[in-house]
Amino acid sequence: MRLQRLTGLERDKIEAEYAQLMKLIADLLLILENKDQRMQIIKQETITLKERFGDKRRTEIVETTSDVEIEDMIADEDMVITLTHAGYIKRTSVATYKAQGRGGKGVVGMESKEDDFISTLFIASNHSYILFFTNSGRCYWLKVYKFPEAGRHSRGKPIVNMLDLKEGERIAAFVPVREFDDKHFIVAVTRQGVINKQTLSAYANVRRDGINAINLDENDSVIECKLTNGDNHIILGTKNGQAVRFHESAVRELGRNTREYAA
């Protein structure tokens, strides 16, 4: 095709687009000048919308005065909580760890420093509380979803940056709790052999800066805390290999910031 003919075709195309545009402008000006025509167009478009979207409402509108909390927007799913010896904590979705059959090859759960290792690993819901008991007998708590969510290779975040610990305090034990009721108990044991049993509801209103949970003697410290249902057996072992077993009913229920020796 010659260049002269090609140029003529492009000119014809531009002229056709120009004529079409001028016709559109004339039609729009006519509509703006004629109110009856504008109303007819609005009516027709409204009928079209009704026919297309006029089905029954699918969402329910209710009146409420409650505020939406961050927790309401977080899925209530199980998470794997990992705490290291050096005090790093994280949460990882259970779905990250695939089930394996007999003879399967495991996966890396966490990358850690040479002098660090995983000390505790357990499963808890995003909406559960974790009660942290320190060596000095104080208690702190956090919701699971407030822990940093990280992959299998991440170390997590230092727990000391998430709790307002006092000078010299360190985490000695922690207990996952979903609800604070009167049917469960916290049983704590100290290094000097003191055992303490308190109702779980006593920890329902723990403050950010913690509360005094157990009254300790001088040079004593908390070494373990467990959640019981009131009908458990307790076994205490010593560094010399001796052990004592008794029903928890042998330990009377006390209030916070108190103490009692093991039976």
Phi and psi in degrees as a GROMACS rama.xvg file:
@    title "Ramachandran Plot"
@    xaxis  label "Phi"
@    yaxis  label "Psi"
@TYPE xy
-70.6746  151.684  ARG-2
-61.2852  -36.6376  LEU-3
-63.0012  -40.5289  GLN-4
-69.5113  -39.7566  ARG-5
-61.6195  -42.113  LEU-6
-64.5612  -36.8656  THR-7
-65.3638  -37.9825  GLY-8
-64.3857  -41.196  LEU-9
-64.7328  -36.9467  GLU-10
-66.3845  -40.7771  ARG-11
-63.0835  -38.6344  ASP-12
-64.4082  -42.8583  LYS-13
-66.5611  -39.739  ILE-14
-65.8299  -37.6148  GLU-15
-65.9656  -42.5199  ALA-16
-63.5233  -36.7968  GLU-17
-65.7432  -44.1072  TYR-18
-63.7736  -39.969  ALA-19
-65.4327  -39.534  GLN-20
-67.2243  -40.7197  LEU-21
-64.6343  -36.9167  MET-22
-65.1408  -40.4755  LYS-23
-63.0836  -42.6727  LEU-24
-61.6103  -41.7226  ILE-25
-63.8669  -41.8791  ALA-26
-64.3281  -40.7167  ASP-27
-67.5731  -39.5562  LEU-28
-63.4973  -37.5614  LEU-29
-64.2353  -39.7906  LEU-30
-65.851  -40.6866  ILE-31
-65.3068  -27.4486  LEU-32
-87.9749  -13.466  GLU-33
-118.357  104.549  ASN-34
-64.9625  -40.844  LYS-35
-60.2599  -38.5334  ASP-36
-68.904  -37.0948  GLN-37
-63.4996  -44.99  ARG-38
-63.0429  -37.16  MET-39
-65.5215  -38.3286  GLN-40
-66.6274  -43.2352  ILE-41
-61.8046  -42.2127  ILE-42
-62.4176  -44.9932  LYS-43
-66.1634  -40.5344  GLN-44
-66.8974  -36.0249  GLU-45
-65.9915  -42.1092  THR-46
-62.8126  -39.7918  ILE-47
-62.7088  -42.4756  THR-48
-64.0673  -39.7072  LEU-49
-63.6202  -42.172  LYS-50
-67.6288  -31.5812  GLU-51
-84.3853  -39.553  ARG-52
-121.015  19.7056  PHE-53
-86.1845  25.2244  GLY-54
-79.3443  173.989  ASP-55
-67.5545  142.795  LYS-56
-58.1087  134.172  ARG-57
-97.7256  -16.8719  ARG-58
-108.252  148.613  THR-59
-99.4833  129.804  GLU-60
-102.873  118.874  ILE-61
-125.919  151.277  VAL-62
-88.0473  131.787  GLU-63
-150.501  149.23  THR-64
-110.521  1.10186  THR-65
-76.8886  147.348  SER-66
-86.8779  148.846  ASP-67
-85.4458  120.639  VAL-68
-92.9233  159.727  GLU-69
-59.2382  -36.0362  ILE-70
-61.5489  -31.1769  GLU-71
-65.3143  -21.033  ASP-72
-100.018  5.75398  MET-73
-108.32  127.394  ILE-74
-61.6203  136.53  ALA-75
-87.1703  78.6069  ASP-76
-122.012  159.429  GLU-77
-73.5992  140.523  ASP-78
-128.177  150.277  MET-79
-92.3261  115.59  VAL-80
-95.3344  127.269  ILE-81
-122.177  128.556  THR-82
-126.042  130.816  LEU-83
-97.8309  167.275  THR-84
-60.9598  -32.3412  HIS-85
-83.1676  -1.94201  ALA-86
95.367  22.7899  GLY-87
-93.9871  134.76  TYR-88
-129.794  149.485  ILE-89
-158.394  166.228  LYS-90
-126.383  141.594  ARG-91
-136.066  138.092  THR-92
-59.3549  140.302  SER-93
-60.0242  -31.5552  VAL-94
-63.3577  -18.402  ALA-95
-66.8694  -29.2388  THR-96
-99.3003  107.207  TYR-97
-79.377  145.289  LYS-98
-68.2475  140.539  ALA-99
-126.312  149.629  GLN-100
-85.7706  -175.036  GLY-101
-63.648  131.255  ARG-102
80.5057  9.13946  GLY-103
-72.6018  162.755  GLY-104
-94.6403  126.485  LYS-105
-71.5902  171.749  GLY-106
-120.965  158.244  VAL-107
-70.4317  126.971  VAL-108
-92.8027  -24.8585  GLY-109
-169.655  142.601  MET-110
-92.9769  128.369  GLU-111
-133.445  162.703  SER-112
-68.9413  167.587  LYS-113
-62.2635  -34.1477  GLU-114
-97.5396  13.1187  ASP-115
-121.625  158.179  ASP-116
-159.516  161.517  PHE-117
-73.7767  122.177  ILE-118
-98.2045  -30.37  SER-119
-146.587  140.691  THR-120
-144.391  126.386  LEU-121
-152.532  170.661  PHE-122
-110.812  134.427  ILE-123
-148.43  154.052  ALA-124
-75.1668  153.509  SER-125
-57.0431  -30.7598  ASN-126
-94.407  5.31983  HIS-127
-81.1064  159.616  SER-128
-96.8038  150.412  TYR-129
-118.236  117.044  ILE-130
-87.024  124.077  LEU-131
-106.351  121.73  PHE-132
-106.661  131.477  PHE-133
-97.6895  168.548  THR-134
-63.8375  -21.8925  ASN-135
-90.6533  3.17157  SER-136
91.4058  12.641  GLY-137
-96.74  160.872  ARG-138
-129.559  136.618  CYS-139
-128.329  157.995  TYR-140
-144.456  153.515  TRP-141
-142.161  150.973  LEU-142
-75.3722  147.997  LYS-143
-60.5106  -38.3268  VAL-144
-66.9602  -11.8363  TYR-145
-83.5254  -11.3772  LYS-146
-72.367  149.1  PHE-147
-65.98  129.212  PRO-148
-85.7628  126.065  GLU-149
-143.11  163.167  ALA-150
-77.0128  -179.818  GLY-151
-65.0709  -28.767  ARG-152
-89.3718  -6.53626  HIS-153
-85.3671  148.867  SER-154
-80.8553  -28.3541  ARG-155
100.578  -152.171  GLY-156
-126.71  142.471  LYS-157
-60.3707  128.759  PRO-158
-63.9553  -25.5855  ILE-159
-67.8512  -19.7763  VAL-160
-85.1808  -5.37969  ASN-161
-111.259  -18.0963  MET-162
-119.478  145.632  LEU-163
-86.5095  67.406  ASP-164
-71.8096  146.99  LEU-165
-78.7236  166.359  LYS-166
-63.0566  129.038  GLU-167
86.9956  -5.90971  GLY-168
-81.024  147.046  GLU-169
-143.645  154.43  ARG-170
-73.1319  123.378  ILE-171
-102.465  -31.308  ALA-172
-160.975  158.687  ALA-173
-148.104  151.065  PHE-174
-132.404  122.702  VAL-175
-77.2118  133.773  PRO-176
-137.358  136.285  VAL-177
-95.053  -45.4221  ARG-178
-136.679  147.883  GLU-179
-98.6268  100.959  PHE-180
-120.722  179.968  ASP-181
-95.6703  3.82024  ASP-182
-96.6201  -7.57632  LYS-183
-121.797  161.652  HIS-184
-136.566  154.876  PHE-185
-104.19  118.86  ILE-186
-107.783  120.784  VAL-187
-116.877  146.373  ALA-188
-129.174  140.949  VAL-189
-107.345  170.61  THR-190
-64.7236  -29.4423  ARG-191
-88.7357  9.96868  GLN-192
88.1836  16.7115  GLY-193
-88.0965  133.075  VAL-194
-115.888  141.646  ILE-195
-137.579  133.382  ASN-196
-126.531  124.985  LYS-197
-134.759  147.956  GLN-198
-67.291  144.339  THR-199
-63.7212  -32.4149  LEU-200
-63.3055  -16.7283  SER-201
-69.1367  -12.867  ALA-202
-108.722  18.6411  TYR-203
-70.8998  -23.9593  ALA-204
-124.595  57.9217  ASN-205
-76.1154  133.395  VAL-206
-84.7412  164.645  ARG-207
-60.307  -36.4548  ARG-208
-86.834  10.373  ASP-209
84.6942  170.297  GLY-210
-134.754  158.301  ILE-211
-78.0087  117.691  ASN-212
-98.4059  -42.2355  ALA-213
-135.037  134.487  ILE-214
-87.1184  120.905  ASN-215
-110.063  149.404  LEU-216
-75.6422  166.811  ASP-217
-63.8577  138.687  GLU-218
68.3238  16.6989  ASN-219
-108.788  159.457  ASP-220
-155.074  154.467  SER-221
-75.6004  136.748  VAL-222
-119.333  -21.3143  ILE-223
-161.16  147.325  GLU-224
-138.833  138.799  CYS-225
-135.831  152.783  LYS-226
-92.9406  129.797  LEU-227
-125.918  166.276  THR-228
-107.985  9.11296  ASN-229
92.3453  -8.11663  GLY-230
-132.153  29.1785  ASP-231
-94.6201  160.059  ASN-232
-99.2817  142.317  HIS-233
-115.375  132.232  ILE-234
-119.969  122.421  ILE-235
-110.303  129.47  LEU-236
-114.977  152.504  GLY-237
-108.68  167.125  THR-238
-67.799  -16.4415  LYS-239
-89.5473  3.98826  ASN-240
90.0485  4.6403  GLY-241
-89.8168  158.424  GLN-242
-148.976  153.283  ALA-243
-132.731  138.845  VAL-244
-122.838  136.846  ARG-245
-157.137  157.606  PHE-246
-76.3646  144.05  HIS-247
-67.3466  -15.5489  GLU-248
-64.1226  -17.879  SER-249
-72.2328  -14.6828  ALA-250
-103.033  116.151  VAL-251
-73.8786  149.683  ARG-252
-73.6605  133.978  GLU-253
-123.965  170.555  LEU-254
-88.5039  175.74  GLY-255
-68.1536  155.962  ARG-256
64.1053  36.368  ASN-257
-128.452  178.427  THR-258
-147.759  159.36  ARG-259
-160.247  142.736  GLU-260
-81.8951  150.022  TYR-261
-65.1319  150.728  ALA-262
